[in-house]
Amino acid sequence: IMGTGRRLKVYNPNIEVIGIQPAYPFHGIEGLKHIESSIKPGIFDETFLDRTIFVDTEEAYELTRRLAKEEGLFVGQSSGAALAGAIKLAKELEEGLIVTVFPDGGDRYLSTRVWGK
């Protein structure tokens, strides 16, 4: 999100870059970090984000399953978390365009509890 967001803001400084994080330090969303309780990656610059939306693990799992069942998109749980954040944002906005990235595929997570239901 850091590199893509920086590049997009060159073209349109009104673009908002919104980070998605697990709501709790001990979570099950592979690929995402709870930044407050984790070692921050060198590329991460919290000041670059316009805001952060926190997502519950079960909400991310449920949306991951729904994406597979209803849309035919076999994605991983960080993609489910991205969708959860986009939905939360959409409920707050009166107008605007939301673009989210699904950063992972579901094949890497077949043995995780996201697919246990």
Backbone as a chain_set.jsonl record, in Angstrom:
{"seq": "IMGTGRRLKVYNPNIEVIGIQPAYPFHGIEGLKHIESSIKPGIFDETFLDRTIFVDTEEAYELTRRLAKEEGLFVGQSSGAALAGAIKLAKELEEGLIVTVFPDGGDRYLSTRVWGK", "coords": {"N": [[0.824, -1.2, 0.0], [2.031, 1.164, 0.566], [3.896, 1.927, -1.536], [2.251, 1.928, -3.871], [0.235, 3.701, -3.076], [1.711, 6.088, -2.68], [2.509, 6.612, -5.313], [0.04, 6.943, -6.64], [-0.887, 9.246, -5.363], [0.763, 11.149, -6.464], [-0.397, 11.597, -8.911], [-2.954, 12.367, -8.172], [-3.493, 14.311, -5.591], [-5.627, 14.318, -3.866], [-6.409, 11.782, -3.309], [-7.07, 9.369, -0.847], [-5.221, 7.349, 1.321], [-5.794, 4.436, 2.928], [-5.171, 2.39, 5.597], [-5.454, -1.067, 6.545], [-5.887, -2.929, 9.435], [-5.578, -5.693, 11.724], [-7.904, -5.93, 14.415], [-7.012, -6.689, 16.904], [-4.076, -7.598, 18.862], [-3.492, -10.398, 18.955], [-4.41, -12.282, 16.502], [-5.924, -13.885, 13.625], [-5.397, -13.286, 11.005], [-3.688, -13.914, 8.378], [-0.841, -12.427, 6.891], [-1.363, -9.817, 7.59], [-0.459, -7.248, 9.908], [-0.786, -6.324, 13.314], [-0.033, -3.319, 13.963], [0.645, -1.79, 16.247], [1.506, -3.671, 18.076], [3.52, -5.067, 16.871], [6.656, -5.669, 15.153], [7.547, -3.107, 13.126], [7.564, -3.127, 9.597], [10.304, -2.053, 7.512], [9.507, -0.546, 5.283], [7.114, 0.533, 6.014], [5.329, 3.437, 6.725], [3.699, 5.11, 8.919], [2.778, 7.73, 9.02], [2.109, 8.328, 6.462], [-0.35, 7.222, 5.902], [-3.76, 8.128, 5.585], [-5.706, 7.364, 7.272], [-6.579, 4.602, 9.463], [-8.302, 1.546, 9.368], [-9.742, -0.772, 11.506], [-10.143, -4.288, 11.688], [-12.046, -7.125, 12.585], [-11.029, -10.513, 13.121], [-12.851, -12.673, 12.622], [-14.74, -11.408, 11.027], [-13.207, -10.829, 8.755], [-12.649, -13.462, 7.95], [-15.249, -14.407, 7.373], [-15.996, -12.756, 5.204], [-14.046, -13.521, 3.4], [-14.817, -16.15, 2.849], [-17.335, -15.606, 1.734], [-16.617, -14.172, -0.559], [-15.511, -16.23, -2.08], [-17.698, -18.014, -2.343], [-19.89, -16.423, -3.323], [-18.867, -14.701, -5.282], [-16.964, -16.082, -6.659], [-14.279, -15.697, -6.19], [-11.311, -16.761, -5.105], [-9.694, -16.012, -2.535], [-7.306, -14.948, -0.002], [-7.306, -14.468, 3.621], [-6.385, -11.865, 4.235], [-7.286, -10.451, 2.104], [-10.026, -10.686, 2.525], [-10.123, -9.112, 4.813], [-9.413, -6.651, 3.692], [-11.671, -6.182, 2.107], [-13.592, -6.018, 4.145], [-12.765, -3.665, 5.41], [-13.206, -1.855, 3.297], [-15.981, -2.017, 3.053], [-16.785, -1.008, 5.56], [-15.845, 1.618, 5.276], [-17.399, 2.462, 3.079], [-19.919, 2.61, 4.243], [-19.68, 4.907, 5.712], [-19.236, 6.989, 3.934], [-20.748, 9.582, 2.006], [-20.528, 10.038, -0.666], [-18.26, 9.034, -3.266], [-15.392, 7.167, -4.452], [-14.274, 3.953, -3.945], [-11.434, 2.01, -3.914], [-10.009, -1.108, -3.597], [-7.431, -3.472, -2.826], [-6.921, -6.873, -3.402], [-4.727, -8.727, -1.873], [-3.844, -11.396, -1.8], [-4.0, -14.946, -2.552], [-6.312, -17.667, -2.078], [-5.333, -20.266, -2.074], [-3.027, -20.669, -0.585], [-3.882, -20.892, 1.978], [-5.472, -23.055, 2.596], [-5.361, -24.937, 4.667], [-5.958, -23.521, 6.927], [-8.059, -22.125, 9.551], [-9.93, -20.489, 8.357], [-11.22, -21.758, 6.282], [-12.515, -23.735, 7.584], [-15.231, -23.772, 8.167]], "CA": [[0.0, 0.0, 0.0], [2.896, 2.346, 0.655], [4.4, 2.312, -2.852], [1.135, 2.237, -4.769], [-0.404, 4.921, -2.584], [2.58, 7.236, -2.985], [2.466, 6.866, -6.758], [-1.281, 7.47, -6.983], [-1.002, 10.621, -4.857], [1.459, 12.027, -7.409], [-1.373, 11.917, -9.953], [-4.117, 13.019, -7.573], [-3.207, 14.475, -4.165], [-6.849, 14.163, -3.072], [-6.598, 10.365, -2.99], [-6.784, 8.996, 0.536], [-4.666, 6.012, 1.497], [-6.343, 3.931, 4.185], [-4.606, 1.105, 5.979], [-6.304, -2.051, 7.22], [-5.145, -3.682, 10.445], [-6.377, -6.513, 12.635], [-8.372, -5.17, 15.571], [-6.372, -7.148, 18.14], [-2.712, -8.11, 18.672], [-3.512, -11.834, 18.674], [-5.448, -12.424, 15.482], [-5.652, -14.984, 12.705], [-5.41, -12.786, 9.634], [-2.354, -14.081, 7.797], [-0.428, -11.378, 5.971], [-1.553, -8.49, 8.172], [0.142, -7.047, 11.223], [-1.322, -5.351, 14.252], [1.18, -2.506, 13.982], [0.993, -1.347, 17.598], [2.125, -4.749, 18.851], [4.428, -5.805, 15.983], [7.817, -4.975, 14.608], [7.107, -2.443, 11.898], [8.439, -3.322, 8.433], [11.036, -0.848, 7.143], [8.788, 0.221, 4.262], [5.887, 1.085, 6.582], [5.382, 4.809, 7.227], [2.348, 5.359, 9.433], [2.378, 9.109, 8.747], [1.624, 8.398, 5.087], [-1.752, 6.815, 5.866], [-4.736, 9.134, 5.979], [-6.375, 6.763, 8.431], [-6.508, 3.147, 9.558], [-9.545, 0.872, 9.748], [-9.452, -2.025, 12.202], [-11.061, -5.345, 11.263], [-12.048, -8.353, 13.391], [-10.624, -11.729, 12.41], [-14.016, -13.434, 12.139], [-15.332, -10.637, 9.926], [-12.345, -11.071, 7.591], [-12.873, -14.848, 7.528], [-16.579, -14.521, 6.774], [-15.98, -12.127, 3.882], [-13.207, -14.367, 2.543], [-15.684, -17.263, 2.408], [-18.377, -15.063, 0.858], [-16.012, -13.869, -1.861], [-15.385, -17.499, -2.815], [-19.019, -18.589, -2.623], [-20.798, -15.544, -4.061], [-18.215, -14.005, -6.394], [-16.016, -16.966, -7.324], [-12.924, -15.189, -5.966], [-10.647, -17.587, -4.097], [-8.681, -15.121, -1.976], [-6.907, -15.207, 1.374], [-7.983, -13.689, 4.648], [-6.057, -10.438, 4.207], [-8.212, -9.888, 1.114], [-11.291, -10.544, 3.248], [-9.967, -7.946, 5.687], [-9.457, -5.471, 2.825], [-13.075, -5.967, 1.766], [-14.275, -5.562, 5.364], [-12.432, -2.251, 5.562], [-13.881, -1.101, 2.237], [-17.404, -1.959, 3.401], [-16.914, -0.048, 6.667], [-15.659, 2.95, 4.713], [-18.559, 2.773, 2.234], [-21.041, 2.972, 5.118], [-19.434, 6.248, 6.241], [-19.165, 7.989, 2.871], [-21.957, 9.961, 1.29], [-20.184, 9.826, -2.065], [-16.842, 8.783, -3.472], [-14.995, 5.932, -5.114], [-13.397, 3.144, -3.1], [-10.676, 0.978, -4.617], [-9.241, -1.928, -2.666], [-6.579, -4.474, -3.446], [-6.934, -8.199, -2.777], [-3.303, -9.021, -2.009], [-3.431, -12.798, -1.662], [-4.869, -16.002, -3.057], [-6.766, -18.594, -1.053], [-4.67, -21.573, -2.121], [-1.995, -20.751, 0.456], [-4.505, -20.941, 3.298], [-6.458, -24.138, 2.647], [-5.307, -25.664, 5.939], [-6.258, -22.632, 8.049], [-9.446, -22.225, 10.022], [-10.851, -19.704, 7.539], [-11.993, -22.683, 5.451], [-13.027, -24.8, 8.445], [-16.693, -23.733, 8.32]], "C": [[0.865, 1.26, 0.0], [3.338, 2.818, -0.737], [3.298, 2.728, -3.806], [0.46, 3.537, -4.362], [0.407, 6.17, -2.888], [2.481, 7.612, -4.467], [1.123, 7.471, -7.167], [-1.447, 8.915, -6.525], [-0.229, 11.619, -5.716], [0.469, 12.5, -8.471], [-2.596, 12.642, -9.417], [-3.896, 13.132, -6.068], [-4.439, 14.349, -3.269], [-7.156, 12.71, -2.726], [-6.247, 10.132, -1.532], [-6.268, 7.566, 0.56], [-5.067, 5.543, 2.889], [-5.78, 2.547, 4.445], [-5.635, 0.226, 6.666], [-5.424, -2.822, 8.19], [-6.098, -4.582, 11.213], [-6.729, -5.692, 13.878], [-7.602, -5.503, 16.844], [-4.972, -7.684, 17.858], [-2.667, -9.597, 18.318], [-4.695, -12.109, 17.761], [-5.069, -13.583, 14.571], [-5.638, -14.56, 11.255], [-3.988, -12.833, 9.088], [-2.054, -12.931, 6.842], [-0.624, -9.971, 6.497], [-0.908, -8.435, 9.543], [-0.705, -6.078, 12.028], [-0.126, -4.468, 14.599], [1.596, -2.1, 15.39], [1.745, -2.409, 18.385], [3.152, -5.545, 18.043], [5.677, -4.991, 15.68], [7.389, -4.399, 13.265], [8.088, -2.729, 10.755], [9.106, -1.997, 8.046], [10.306, 0.038, 6.157], [7.571, 0.956, 4.834], [6.128, 2.47, 7.158], [3.972, 5.205, 7.634], [1.862, 6.771, 9.126], [1.836, 9.278, 7.329], [0.139, 8.046, 4.982], [-2.653, 7.969, 6.291], [-5.557, 8.656, 7.17], [-6.181, 5.256, 8.387], [-7.869, 2.624, 9.986], [-9.161, -0.471, 10.354], [-10.552, -3.042, 11.92], [-10.92, -6.55, 12.188], [-11.689, -9.555, 12.525], [-11.823, -12.458, 11.82], [-14.717, -12.725, 10.988], [-14.526, -10.847, 8.64], [-12.557, -12.48, 7.052], [-14.208, -14.987, 6.8], [-16.598, -13.916, 5.37], [-15.091, -12.885, 2.906], [-14.036, -15.519, 1.984], [-16.763, -16.768, 1.446], [-17.828, -14.71, -0.526], [-15.875, -15.126, -2.708], [-16.753, -17.997, -3.265], [-19.849, -17.725, -3.573], [-20.176, -14.904, -5.303], [-17.231, -14.88, -7.168], [-14.572, -16.505, -7.204], [-12.296, -15.95, -4.811], [-9.442, -16.818, -3.561], [-8.344, -15.537, -0.548], [-7.56, -14.237, 2.343], [-7.568, -12.221, 4.703], [-6.886, -9.725, 3.134], [-9.596, -9.717, 1.723], [-11.263, -9.344, 4.172], [-10.024, -6.653, 4.874], [-10.897, -5.15, 2.432], [-13.855, -5.463, 2.972], [-14.011, -4.078, 5.597], [-13.135, -1.387, 4.534], [-15.373, -0.959, 2.531], [-17.636, -0.973, 4.537], [-16.799, 1.38, 6.146], [-16.87, 3.367, 3.886], [-19.765, 3.194, 3.064], [-20.905, 4.386, 5.667], [-19.532, 7.336, 5.175], [-20.535, 8.308, 2.299], [-21.751, 9.787, -0.211], [-18.683, 9.609, -2.166], [-16.625, 7.456, -4.172], [-14.012, 5.212, -4.204], [-12.744, 2.085, -3.977], [-9.91, 0.207, -3.56], [-8.462, -2.971, -3.449], [-6.729, -5.776, -2.678], [-5.531, -8.77, -2.943], [-2.894, -10.487, -1.964], [-4.458, -13.749, -2.253], [-5.203, -16.989, -1.953], [-6.03, -19.914, -1.004], [-3.61, -21.738, -1.041], [-2.582, -21.005, 1.84], [-5.541, -22.052, 3.446], [-6.483, -24.861, 3.988], [-5.617, -24.783, 7.146], [-7.729, -22.707, 8.415], [-10.428, -21.365, 9.229], [-11.748, -20.614, 6.7], [-12.599, -23.818, 6.27], [-14.532, -24.835, 8.584], [-17.381, -24.241, 7.08]], "O": [[0.456, 2.3, -0.516], [3.167, 3.99, -1.073], [3.398, 3.759, -4.472], [0.151, 4.376, -5.208], [-0.143, 7.19, -3.303], [2.382, 8.788, -4.816], [1.083, 8.412, -7.96], [-2.074, 9.719, -7.214], [-0.534, 12.812, -5.699], [0.493, 13.662, -8.879], [-3.207, 13.442, -10.125], [-4.09, 12.158, -5.341], [-4.311, 14.282, -2.046], [-8.061, 12.436, -1.938], [-5.24, 10.642, -1.041], [-6.816, 6.684, -0.102], [-4.727, 6.166, 3.895], [-5.899, 1.646, 3.615], [-6.572, 0.721, 7.292], [-4.354, -3.309, 7.824], [-7.284, -4.277, 11.34], [-5.94, -4.862, 14.329], [-7.544, -4.687, 17.764], [-4.698, -8.165, 16.758], [-1.879, -10.005, 17.465], [-5.841, -12.16, 18.207], [-4.01, -14.188, 14.734], [-5.845, -15.384, 10.364], [-3.191, -11.919, 9.304], [-2.921, -12.513, 6.074], [-0.107, -9.019, 5.913], [-0.82, -9.441, 10.247], [-1.27, -5.129, 11.485], [0.698, -4.835, 15.437], [2.789, -2.07, 15.692], [2.537, -2.081, 19.268], [3.604, -6.597, 18.494], [5.734, -3.785, 15.923], [6.928, -5.123, 12.383], [9.299, -2.59, 10.925], [8.519, -0.933, 8.24], [10.468, 1.258, 6.19], [7.058, 1.889, 4.216], [7.024, 2.66, 7.98], [3.155, 5.589, 6.796], [0.659, 6.991, 8.986], [1.172, 10.273, 7.035], [-0.55, 8.517, 4.077], [-2.346, 8.695, 7.236], [-6.039, 9.458, 7.97], [-5.683, 4.707, 7.404], [-8.513, 3.197, 10.865], [-8.358, -1.213, 9.79], [-11.737, -2.708, 11.913], [-9.807, -6.947, 12.532], [-12.013, -9.597, 11.338], [-11.812, -12.821, 10.644], [-15.23, -13.373, 10.076], [-15.1, -11.021, 7.564], [-12.635, -12.678, 5.839], [-14.285, -15.608, 5.741], [-17.159, -14.508, 4.449], [-15.358, -12.889, 1.705], [-13.967, -15.825, 0.794], [-17.068, -17.434, 0.457], [-18.495, -14.924, -1.538], [-16.098, -15.091, -3.918], [-16.94, -18.357, -4.427], [-20.444, -18.239, -4.521], [-20.88, -14.601, -6.266], [-16.721, -14.471, -8.211], [-13.731, -16.877, -8.022], [-12.711, -15.795, -3.662], [-8.325, -16.953, -4.061], [-9.022, -16.38, 0.038], [-8.269, -13.312, 1.945], [-8.346, -11.397, 5.183], [-7.155, -8.53, 3.249], [-10.269, -8.718, 1.468], [-12.26, -8.634, 4.305], [-10.615, -5.668, 5.317], [-11.298, -3.986, 2.423], [-14.693, -4.572, 2.836], [-14.922, -3.324, 5.941], [-13.613, -0.3, 4.859], [-15.96, 0.095, 2.286], [-18.579, -0.183, 4.488], [-17.576, 2.251, 6.538], [-17.319, 4.509, 3.983], [-20.548, 4.042, 2.636], [-21.901, 5.002, 6.046], [-19.874, 8.478, 5.482], [-21.375, 7.424, 2.129], [-22.679, 9.432, -0.938], [-17.931, 9.962, -1.257], [-17.572, 6.719, -4.445], [-13.031, 5.8, -3.748], [-13.426, 1.354, -4.694], [-9.235, 0.801, -2.719], [-8.799, -3.302, -4.585], [-6.672, -5.787, -1.448], [-5.177, -9.245, -4.022], [-1.708, -10.793, -2.079], [-5.625, -13.402, -2.43], [-4.445, -17.127, -0.993], [-6.093, -20.617, 0.004], [-3.329, -22.863, -0.628], [-1.843, -21.304, 2.778], [-6.395, -21.989, 4.331], [-7.535, -25.351, 4.4], [-5.545, -25.255, 8.281], [-8.539, -23.277, 7.684], [-11.639, -21.496, 9.407], [-12.904, -20.279, 6.438], [-13.142, -24.766, 5.702], [-15.076, -25.825, 9.07], [-18.611, -24.28, 7.029]]}, "num_chains": 1, "name": "protein.A"}
